[in-house]
Amino acid sequence: MREIRTFELDRRDAPTRWVIDRPQILRVTRGQIWVTIEGAADDYWLDAGASVELKPYTTIWVSGTEDASWFSLASDSTRGGARRLAEIVRVWLGRRPMSVKLATFKA
């Protein structure tokens, strides 16, 4: 399943801080958005239709440069998250010593 969230920024709004928790794509759908990615050398000025890929565990700052600038954040969170969780469980179970106890009943 793909998750898409849409946001509207106003030119009067202060830059907003976002912590990205999974791979996402920020796509401008209306107006112009200014994006700063912590650790990146340059800022991004994105017009409608432009996008930037965001890596997990990064912090970004987003601001609208026009009235009613819209952007969306999209990720394939469900399918990828389920795969990652299954892999973590598989590794964790593989490291644990498995002791099997059989119950016996006397009749």
Backbone as ProteinMPNN parsed JSONL, in Angstrom:
{"seq_chain_A": "MREIRTFELDRRDAPTRWVIDRPQILRVTRGQIWVTIEGAADDYWLDAGASVELKPYTTIWVSGTEDASWFSLASDSTRGGARRLAEIVRVWLGRRPMSVKLATFKA", "coords_chain_A": {"N_chain_A": [[0.84, -1.166, 0.0], [0.469, 2.234, -0.698], [1.259, 5.231, 0.9], [0.099, 8.511, 0.935], [0.415, 11.798, 1.843], [-0.925, 15.057, 1.968], [-0.067, 18.493, 2.144], [-0.561, 21.953, 2.996], [1.038, 25.013, 2.707], [1.552, 28.361, 3.799], [2.804, 31.477, 2.693], [3.299, 33.14, 4.804], [3.791, 31.429, 6.874], [6.089, 30.105, 9.258], [9.242, 28.414, 8.675], [8.917, 24.888, 8.771], [9.783, 22.142, 10.754], [10.604, 18.811, 9.974], [10.889, 15.392, 10.751], [12.092, 12.742, 9.094], [10.976, 9.494, 8.885], [11.058, 7.235, 7.32], [11.902, 6.099, 3.97], [10.929, 8.588, 1.71], [9.139, 10.547, -0.748], [9.117, 13.875, -1.525], [6.899, 15.888, -3.122], [6.084, 18.722, -4.979], [2.95, 20.118, -5.432], [1.616, 22.442, -5.941], [2.453, 25.852, -6.38], [5.489, 27.063, -4.893], [8.094, 25.53, -3.06], [10.408, 25.722, -0.424], [13.099, 23.826, 0.641], [15.199, 22.569, 3.128], [17.65, 20.256, 3.776], [19.036, 18.775, 6.479], [22.503, 18.567, 6.771], [22.939, 18.493, 4.05], [24.581, 20.189, 1.362], [23.353, 22.193, -0.17], [20.292, 24.136, -0.475], [16.912, 23.388, -1.529], [14.841, 24.649, -4.026], [11.81, 24.192, -5.005], [9.564, 23.935, -7.658], [6.102, 23.602, -8.717], [5.377, 20.268, -9.533], [7.981, 19.369, -9.31], [10.251, 17.235, -7.472], [11.813, 15.653, -4.596], [13.871, 13.122, -3.263], [13.76, 11.695, -0.056], [15.727, 10.5, 2.536], [15.509, 8.011, 5.149], [15.561, 8.894, 8.658], [16.447, 11.521, 8.562], [16.45, 15.084, 8.978], [14.378, 17.683, 7.919], [13.661, 21.022, 6.762], [10.882, 22.886, 5.891], [9.266, 25.284, 3.834], [6.809, 27.513, 2.489], [6.962, 29.517, -0.438], [5.128, 30.986, -1.709], [1.696, 32.085, -1.501], [-0.504, 29.596, -0.356], [0.993, 27.2, -1.077], [1.374, 23.866, -2.002], [2.305, 20.564, -1.022], [3.203, 17.087, -1.249], [3.86, 14.134, 0.649], [5.076, 11.012, 0.005], [5.176, 7.495, 0.493], [6.111, 4.017, 0.447], [5.13, 2.629, 2.746], [3.754, 0.502, 4.109], [4.095, -2.081, 2.827], [6.933, -2.255, 2.611], [7.642, -1.874, 5.284], [6.49, -4.106, 6.508], [7.99, -6.135, 5.345], [10.549, -5.49, 6.33], [10.089, -5.815, 9.093], [9.488, -8.559, 9.175], [11.97, -9.579, 8.411], [13.586, -8.706, 10.554], [12.411, -10.151, 12.669], [12.934, -12.758, 11.775], [15.765, -12.832, 11.848], [16.169, -12.339, 14.582], [14.888, -14.563, 15.766], [16.484, -16.54, 14.707], [18.852, -16.225, 16.097], [18.276, -16.873, 18.686], [18.477, -19.465, 21.086], [16.721, -22.368, 20.566], [14.611, -24.193, 22.471], [12.962, -27.154, 22.698], [10.172, -28.457, 24.164], [8.477, -31.307, 24.873], [5.31, -32.331, 25.694], [4.246, -34.997, 27.59], [1.77, -37.416, 28.063], [0.4, -39.578, 30.417], [-1.574, -42.381, 30.332]], "CA_chain_A": [[0.0, 0.0, 0.0], [1.23, 3.478, -0.763], [0.701, 6.288, 1.725], [0.352, 9.852, 0.417], [-0.146, 12.866, 2.68], [-0.832, 16.353, 1.305], [0.028, 19.603, 3.082], [-0.621, 23.29, 2.428], [1.833, 26.013, 3.427], [1.314, 29.75, 3.457], [4.047, 32.246, 2.674], [3.477, 33.73, 6.13], [4.169, 30.391, 7.841], [7.517, 29.929, 9.543], [9.723, 27.095, 8.238], [8.457, 23.796, 9.608], [10.761, 21.055, 10.898], [10.07, 17.463, 9.797], [11.831, 14.29, 10.909], [11.685, 11.704, 8.144], [11.147, 8.206, 9.555], [11.181, 6.173, 6.315], [12.131, 6.721, 2.662], [9.754, 9.289, 1.196], [9.336, 11.497, -1.841], [8.403, 15.135, -1.365], [6.546, 16.403, -4.452], [5.329, 19.97, -4.941], [1.776, 20.031, -6.295], [1.154, 23.794, -6.261], [3.303, 26.909, -5.849], [6.925, 26.798, -4.761], [8.478, 25.111, -1.713], [11.826, 25.786, -0.078], [13.426, 22.676, 1.491], [16.57, 22.408, 3.597], [17.91, 18.934, 4.341], [20.202, 18.899, 7.364], [23.67, 17.832, 6.302], [23.132, 18.711, 2.606], [25.305, 21.432, 1.093], [22.489, 23.203, -0.789], [18.849, 24.109, -0.269], [16.133, 23.071, -2.725], [13.709, 25.512, -4.361], [11.054, 23.287, -5.867], [8.326, 24.432, -8.256], [5.065, 22.586, -8.91], [5.804, 19.144, -10.369], [9.325, 18.932, -8.922], [10.268, 16.372, -6.287], [13.11, 15.298, -4.025], [13.818, 11.909, -2.452], [14.214, 11.902, 1.315], [16.189, 9.272, 3.188], [15.04, 7.912, 6.535], [16.376, 9.405, 9.763], [16.967, 12.847, 8.27], [15.601, 16.192, 9.388], [14.239, 18.688, 6.869], [12.92, 22.243, 7.052], [10.048, 23.158, 4.721], [8.558, 26.558, 3.872], [6.198, 27.935, 1.233], [7.423, 30.825, -0.904], [3.946, 31.643, -2.263], [0.481, 31.753, -0.764], [-1.13, 28.307, -0.674], [1.87, 26.218, -1.716], [1.014, 22.519, -1.567], [3.241, 19.485, -1.315], [2.797, 15.783, -0.727], [4.883, 13.175, 1.055], [4.625, 9.677, -0.379], [6.062, 6.391, 0.851], [5.575, 2.662, 0.381], [5.413, 2.278, 4.133], [3.182, -0.741, 4.617], [4.736, -3.265, 2.269], [8.336, -2.255, 3.01], [7.709, -2.034, 6.734], [6.181, -5.497, 6.836], [9.163, -6.925, 4.957], [11.625, -5.222, 7.291], [9.719, -6.438, 10.354], [9.647, -10.003, 9.011], [13.409, -9.855, 8.407], [14.063, -8.532, 11.922], [11.931, -11.303, 13.449], [13.67, -13.947, 11.311], [17.124, -12.755, 12.388], [16.079, -12.464, 16.034], [14.589, -15.954, 16.098], [17.633, -17.347, 14.32], [19.912, -16.072, 17.094], [17.841, -17.391, 19.982], [18.493, -20.923, 21.192], [15.37, -22.907, 20.609], [14.459, -25.417, 23.251], [11.651, -27.749, 22.441], [9.695, -29.313, 25.258], [7.309, -32.087, 24.481], [4.469, -32.765, 26.829], [3.832, -36.402, 27.491], [0.623, -37.74, 28.898], [0.289, -40.994, 30.768], [-2.976, -42.761, 30.448]], "C_chain_A": [[0.889, 1.234, 0.0], [0.511, 4.538, 0.07], [1.094, 7.627, 1.129], [-0.359, 10.845, 1.329], [0.091, 14.191, 1.969], [-0.904, 17.465, 2.339], [-0.042, 20.928, 2.328], [0.156, 24.244, 3.321], [1.471, 27.397, 2.931], [2.648, 30.485, 3.504], [4.334, 32.84, 4.055], [3.906, 32.711, 7.181], [5.679, 30.357, 8.036], [7.957, 28.574, 8.988], [9.346, 26.024, 9.264], [9.483, 22.672, 9.596], [10.036, 19.714, 10.781], [11.192, 16.467, 10.042], [11.299, 13.142, 10.053], [11.994, 10.344, 8.758], [11.297, 7.028, 8.601], [11.43, 6.832, 4.967], [10.84, 7.35, 2.131], [10.143, 10.167, 0.02], [8.484, 12.718, -1.546], [8.178, 15.689, -2.767], [5.687, 17.657, -4.293], [4.166, 19.858, -5.92], [1.227, 21.402, -6.683], [2.116, 24.818, -5.643], [4.775, 26.531, -5.865], [7.24, 26.527, -3.292], [9.991, 25.25, -1.579], [12.097, 24.664, 0.912], [14.906, 22.715, 1.839], [16.68, 21.031, 4.22], [19.167, 19.053, 5.186], [21.325, 17.997, 6.871], [23.928, 17.998, 4.818], [23.777, 20.075, 2.39], [24.387, 22.546, 0.59], [21.041, 23.049, -0.343], [18.176, 23.764, -1.595], [15.002, 24.086, -2.845], [12.927, 24.736, -5.406], [9.763, 23.942, -6.345], [7.339, 23.279, -8.409], [5.544, 21.528, -9.905], [7.175, 18.603, -10.004], [9.249, 18.086, -7.655], [11.7, 16.143, -5.826], [12.917, 14.048, -3.176], [14.427, 12.186, -1.088], [14.571, 10.567, 1.938], [15.664, 9.216, 4.616], [16.07, 8.462, 7.518], [17.089, 10.705, 9.412], [15.963, 13.886, 8.766], [15.575, 17.208, 8.258], [13.484, 19.891, 7.426], [12.193, 22.621, 5.781], [9.335, 24.494, 4.916], [7.972, 26.851, 2.502], [6.706, 29.309, 0.843], [6.285, 31.617, -1.533], [2.761, 31.313, -1.367], [-0.074, 30.429, -1.28], [-0.237, 27.399, -1.514], [1.536, 24.85, -1.136], [2.131, 21.554, -1.898], [2.695, 18.189, -0.731], [4.036, 15.001, -0.333], [4.334, 11.791, 0.762], [5.66, 8.643, 0.019], [5.34, 5.075, 0.645], [5.747, 2.04, 1.749], [4.926, 0.896, 4.527], [3.931, -1.961, 4.124], [6.196, -3.351, 2.71], [8.503, -2.479, 4.491], [7.447, -3.462, 7.152], [7.357, -6.401, 6.479], [10.297, -6.736, 5.948], [11.328, -5.887, 8.629], [9.901, -7.948, 10.275], [11.122, -10.391, 9.04], [13.991, -9.73, 9.808], [13.656, -9.726, 12.785], [12.706, -12.559, 13.064], [15.084, -13.967, 11.887], [17.103, -12.972, 13.895], [15.8, -13.901, 16.444], [15.762, -16.872, 15.753], [18.759, -17.283, 15.343], [19.553, -16.68, 18.438], [17.963, -18.914, 20.005], [17.062, -21.427, 21.362], [15.369, -24.189, 21.437], [13.043, -25.918, 23.061], [11.316, -28.664, 23.583], [8.437, -30.004, 24.762], [6.57, -32.519, 25.732], [4.095, -34.219, 26.592], [2.7, -36.653, 28.478], [0.634, -39.233, 29.168], [-1.173, -41.314, 30.949], [-3.175, -43.916, 31.354]], "O_chain_A": [[1.943, 1.253, 0.636], [-0.702, 4.714, -0.047], [2.268, 7.867, 0.847], [-1.565, 10.752, 1.557], [1.173, 14.428, 1.43], [-1.689, 17.402, 3.285], [0.365, 21.016, 1.17], [-0.041, 24.278, 4.535], [1.122, 27.575, 1.764], [3.525, 30.128, 4.291], [5.495, 33.019, 4.424], [4.34, 33.093, 8.268], [6.445, 30.556, 7.093], [7.129, 27.674, 8.844], [9.448, 26.24, 10.471], [9.99, 22.298, 8.538], [8.995, 19.503, 11.403], [12.319, 16.673, 9.591], [10.194, 12.645, 10.27], [13.14, 10.067, 9.112], [11.634, 5.927, 9.037], [11.189, 8.031, 4.831], [9.79, 6.708, 2.111], [11.315, 10.486, -0.181], [7.275, 12.609, -1.341], [9.129, 15.932, -3.51], [4.692, 17.654, -3.568], [4.363, 19.543, -7.093], [0.462, 21.517, -7.641], [2.541, 24.655, -4.499], [5.24, 25.785, -6.728], [6.727, 27.199, -2.398], [10.746, 24.938, -2.5], [11.402, 24.555, 1.922], [15.759, 22.872, 0.966], [15.891, 20.677, 5.096], [20.237, 19.39, 4.678], [21.116, 16.817, 6.591], [25.022, 17.682, 4.351], [23.537, 21.008, 3.157], [24.617, 23.718, 0.89], [20.619, 21.982, 0.103], [18.799, 23.839, -2.654], [14.291, 24.35, -1.875], [13.345, 24.638, -6.56], [8.971, 24.438, -5.544], [7.706, 22.115, -8.247], [6.049, 21.853, -10.979], [7.498, 17.47, -10.362], [8.309, 18.203, -6.87], [12.66, 16.4, -6.552], [11.925, 13.924, -2.458], [15.472, 12.826, -0.977], [13.795, 9.614, 1.869], [15.403, 10.253, 5.225], [17.27, 8.491, 7.247], [18.19, 10.968, 9.894], [14.781, 13.593, 8.946], [16.617, 17.556, 7.702], [12.768, 19.792, 8.422], [12.797, 22.676, 4.71], [8.861, 24.805, 6.009], [8.551, 26.489, 1.478], [6.864, 30.178, 1.7], [6.455, 32.792, -1.858], [2.815, 30.376, -0.571], [-0.106, 30.18, -2.485], [-0.666, 26.888, -2.549], [1.429, 24.695, 0.08], [2.817, 21.694, -2.91], [1.843, 18.195, 0.157], [5.114, 15.179, -0.901], [3.247, 11.438, 1.22], [6.864, 8.873, -0.097], [4.11, 5.019, 0.666], [6.436, 1.03, 1.893], [5.641, 0.179, 5.228], [4.359, -2.792, 4.926], [6.648, -4.413, 3.138], [9.409, -3.198, 4.914], [8.108, -3.978, 8.053], [7.681, -7.326, 7.224], [10.936, -7.704, 6.361], [12.227, -6.465, 9.24], [10.416, -8.556, 11.213], [11.487, -11.411, 9.625], [14.804, -10.561, 10.213], [14.47, -10.249, 13.546], [13.091, -13.34, 13.934], [15.548, -15.004, 12.361], [17.932, -13.711, 14.426], [16.42, -14.405, 17.381], [15.998, -17.867, 16.438], [19.549, -18.222, 15.436], [20.437, -16.97, 19.244], [17.588, -19.577, 19.038], [16.31, -20.947, 22.21], [16.066, -25.15, 21.111], [12.068, -25.189, 23.242], [12.096, -29.551, 23.931], [7.483, -29.375, 24.304], [7.162, -33.009, 26.694], [3.676, -34.596, 25.497], [2.708, -36.141, 29.598], [0.848, -40.044, 28.266], [-1.908, -40.603, 31.634], [-4.307, -44.356, 31.556]]}, "name": "protein", "num_of_chains": 1, "seq": "MREIRTFELDRRDAPTRWVIDRPQILRVTRGQIWVTIEGAADDYWLDAGASVELKPYTTIWVSGTEDASWFSLASDSTRGGARRLAEIVRVWLGRRPMSVKLATFKA"}
